[in-house]
Amino acid sequence: MKREAFKMFLKPGCEAEYEKRHNQIWPELKQLLKESGVYDYSIYWDKDTNILFACQKVSGDSSSQDLGDNPIVQKWWAYMADLMETNPDNSPVSIPLPEVFYME
């Protein structure tokens, strides 16, 4: 098991819609993440900066950040692109965060 964290950037005024869409996450996306070994996945919002902080546990060698070629993920990115800062392929701008402390 490994833990991963990264940050993304929410556009101002999009907080409620972002949360709404994630509360209605597509079953096929949720299943894909689980089948890829992603679990215990949380996203937090810093209202002062509009930075989204994501953390997940992963069994295996890949993470949600490795699923960009999957059509389900690409469709989700397009669905979320109006709410977030994105790259030209609609993937969210995502910056990995190295772990500097962990307490079990």
C-alpha positions in Angstrom: 0.0 0.0 0.0 1.2 3.5 -0.8 -0.2 6.9 0.0 -0.3 9.7 -2.6 -1.3 13.3 -2.4 -1.7 16.1 -4.9 -3.2 19.5 -5.3 -5.5 20.9 -8.0 -7.1 24.3 -8.5 -10.8 25.1 -8.3 -12.2 28.1 -10.2 -13.7 30.8 -7.9 -17.5 30.3 -7.4 -17.5 26.7 -8.4 -17.3 25.1 -4.9 -20.9 24.0 -4.6 -21.1 22.5 -8.1 -17.7 20.7 -7.6 -19.0 19.1 -4.4 -22.4 18.3 -6.1 -20.7 16.5 -9.0 -18.5 14.5 -6.7 -21.4 13.5 -4.5 -22.9 12.0 -7.7 -19.7 10.4 -8.9 -20.4 8.0 -11.8 -20.6 4.4 -10.7 -18.3 3.4 -13.7 -15.6 5.8 -12.5 -15.8 4.7 -8.9 -15.5 1.1 -10.1 -12.6 1.9 -12.3 -10.8 3.6 -9.4 -11.4 0.6 -7.2 -10.3 -1.9 -9.8 -7.1 0.2 -10.3 -6.3 -0.2 -6.6 -7.4 3.3 -5.4 -9.2 3.4 -2.1 -9.6 5.7 0.9 -9.7 8.7 -1.5 -10.5 12.1 -0.1 -10.4 15.6 -1.6 -10.3 18.7 0.7 -11.0 22.3 -0.3 -9.0 25.3 1.1 -11.5 28.1 0.8 -8.9 30.8 1.1 -6.9 29.7 -1.9 -9.4 27.5 -3.9 -6.8 24.8 -3.8 -8.1 21.2 -3.7 -6.0 18.8 -1.7 -6.4 15.1 -2.7 -5.1 12.1 -0.9 -5.5 8.5 -1.6 -4.3 5.1 -0.7 -3.3 2.7 -3.5 -2.6 -1.0 -3.6 -0.4 -1.8 -6.5 1.8 0.4 -8.7 -0.7 2.8 -10.2 -3.0 5.6 -8.9 -5.8 7.7 -10.2 -3.1 9.9 -11.8 -2.2 7.0 -14.1 -5.7 6.5 -15.7 -5.6 9.4 -18.2 -5.8 7.1 -21.2 -9.1 5.6 -20.0 -12.2 6.9 -21.9 -14.2 7.1 -18.6 -11.6 9.3 -17.0 -11.4 11.5 -20.2 -15.1 11.9 -20.1 -15.0 12.9 -16.4 -12.2 15.4 -17.1 -14.4 17.0 -19.8 -17.3 17.1 -17.4 -15.3 18.8 -14.7 -13.2 21.1 -17.0 -15.5 24.1 -16.5 -14.9 24.1 -12.7 -11.1 23.6 -12.5 -7.8 24.8 -14.0 -7.0 22.2 -16.7 -4.4 21.2 -19.2 -5.1 21.3 -22.9 -6.4 17.6 -22.7 -8.9 18.7 -20.0 -7.0 16.9 -17.3 -6.9 18.9 -14.1 -3.7 20.8 -13.4 -2.4 18.5 -10.7 0.8 18.9 -8.6 2.1 15.9 -6.7 2.9 16.5 -3.1 5.7 14.5 -1.4 5.0 13.0 1.9 7.2 14.5 4.7 5.5 13.0 7.7 3.2 10.0 8.5 1.9 8.7 11.8 -0.1 5.5 11.9 
